[in-house]
Amino acid sequence: MIKIALTNLGKYNEGELVFEWVTLPATQDEIDAALEAIGIDGEEYEEYFITDYEAPFEIGEYMNLDRLNELAEELERIDIPDAIFAGTYDAGDVIDFAYELESRGFVSNASEYVYNIVSDDELDELTLQQAQERGWQGVALFLGGIDYMNDNYYLINGYGNAENLTSEYLDGIVSDLMDELIRELDK
């Protein structure tokens, strides 16, 4: 679900903030009603812009409303976890989202986005492998970046060591996936 705050540009320039929240996708009647509610009448006030939004990707102030509505319609046809839209996702949701986009042909190689995220079980296997190859000193180096061991997923960093998976890292993946999805839908 995408929500945008349509705002009357003319009134805004006059110092008055007049806006209406619109949930997309919307029918043309719903869009027309929102434009009427903010005073866009085609005579005195003709221009609007987007002052706020709730979406899993960035929306510009002057993004074309018809195209944004079309994108929202197309997004409804994709099985995007609700957690992604709500911003309450975990690593499992992000991994599922990446592979869903790949299975639908929107992302060419989902593993590029999530290759370095490992589950508890995978971390156990990697730790055992480190112990066999490098001894317990190797295990200490491998696990040195983890603050505590009660997460479900971890990150294998660029040096091959485990560290805690942060929400900022997951946010970056979701942002990159949404950008790629929007580019594909915009073709």
N, C-alpha and C positions, 0 to 999 in steps of 0.2 A: 504494500500500500504506500502510495506517495501522497503527501499533503503539501500544498503550497499556499502561501499567503499572497493573494493577488492584491496589489495596492494601486490606487489611483495616482499616477505620476503627477498630473497637474495639481491636484490638491496637496500632494506631498511638497511640491515646489512652492506652494502658497503657505506652507507651515502646518498643514493638517494631515494627520495620518489616518487614512481611510482604507481599510483592507477587509478582505473576506477569505476565510480558509476554505479551500476546495480540495476534496479528496479525488485523486485520479486513479484509474480512468473515470471520466465523467461524461455524461451525455452532453450534447450541444445545448440542450435546454438548461442543464445545471450550470454550465459555463456561462451562458447568457444571463442567467439569474444572478450569478456571482458578480459579473461585470456590471449589471444593472444596480446591484446592491452597493457597489462602491462608486457609483455615479458615472460610469463610462457610458456615455449616451451618443457618441459619434458627432456631437455638436460642440459643446463647450469643453468636454473632457473626452479625449480619444485614446490616450496612452495609459498603459498600465505597466507595472514591473513586479517582480517577485521579491518580496522583502524577507521572507523566511520560508523554510521548508523542512520537512521530515522525510528523508529518503536515504537509502544506503549508498548514495553517490552524490556528488556535488551538482547543484543546480545553480546556474548563473542567473543574475537578476533579469536579464533580457532574453532568456531562453524562449524559443518559439513555443507558445502554449499548445498549439495543435500538435506539434511534433512531440512535445513532452507527454501529451495525452496518449498519442500513439505508442510511445515507449512504455507507458504504464500498462496499456492493453497487452502489449507483447510480453511484458514481465509477468503478467497474470498467468500466462500460458506456461511459464517455466516453474518447475517445482523448487522454489527458493524457500529454504527453511524460515519459518516465522521469526526465529531467533536472529537471523541476519537482518531482517527489516527492523526488528525491535532493538538491535544493538546489544543483545544479551547472549551472544553466541559463545561457544567454547570451541576448542580445537576440532572436536568431532564434527560440529556443524560446518566449520570452515572447510574441512576435508571433504565432507559430503557435498557441499556447495561446489567446490572445485570440480569434482568428478561428475556432478550433475551437468555442469556447463560443458564439460568435455563430451559427455554422452550425447548431448543435444547439438554438438558441433559448434558451440560458441567459443570454446577455448581449445586450442590445438593440443596442448599437453599439460594437463592439470598437475602432473607430478612436478613440473617446474616450480609450481607455487608452494607445494607442500612436502617436497622431498625430504626436507630436514626436520620434519616433525615426527617424533616417535612416541608410541604408546608405552605404558608401563611395561608390558610384556616384551616389546622390542628393546626397551632400555635394559631390561634384565639380561636379554640375550647378548646385547652389545657389551654389557659389563662383564659377563662371563667370558666373552671373547677377549676383552682387554686383560682379564686376569690370566688367561691361558697364554696370551702372546707377550705380555709385558710384566706380569706379576702384579702384586697388590699395589706397588708404587704406580704402575700404569693405571690401575683402577682409581687410585686417589687423584691422579691428574685428570682422568676422564670425567669423574663425578665432581671435581672441585668447584664447578660453577653452579651447583645446585644447592639452594639454601635449605630445602627440606624435601623429603621424598614422599609426599602424599598428593601430588598432582597426578592427573591421568595422562598427560602428554608433556613431552619435553622437547627442547630444541637442540639439535646437534649443530654447533656453530661452525664457522669456517675453518677452525683449527681441528675439528673432529672431536671436540669435547662436548659433554652434555651441560646444558644450563636450563634454568627455568624458562618456560615459554611465557612471554608477557602479553598482556592484552594489546599493547601498542604494536607488537609484531603481528598479531592476528588482524588488527585493524588495517595494517598495511596490506596484508594479503587480500582482505575483503575489498579494500579500495582498488587494488590492482585488478582483481577479478571483475568488479563492477565496471571499471573503466574499459576493460577489454570487451565485456558484454555489451556495453553501450556502443562502442565502436562497431561491433558486429551488427547490432540492431540498426545502426544508422546507415549501413551500406545500402 
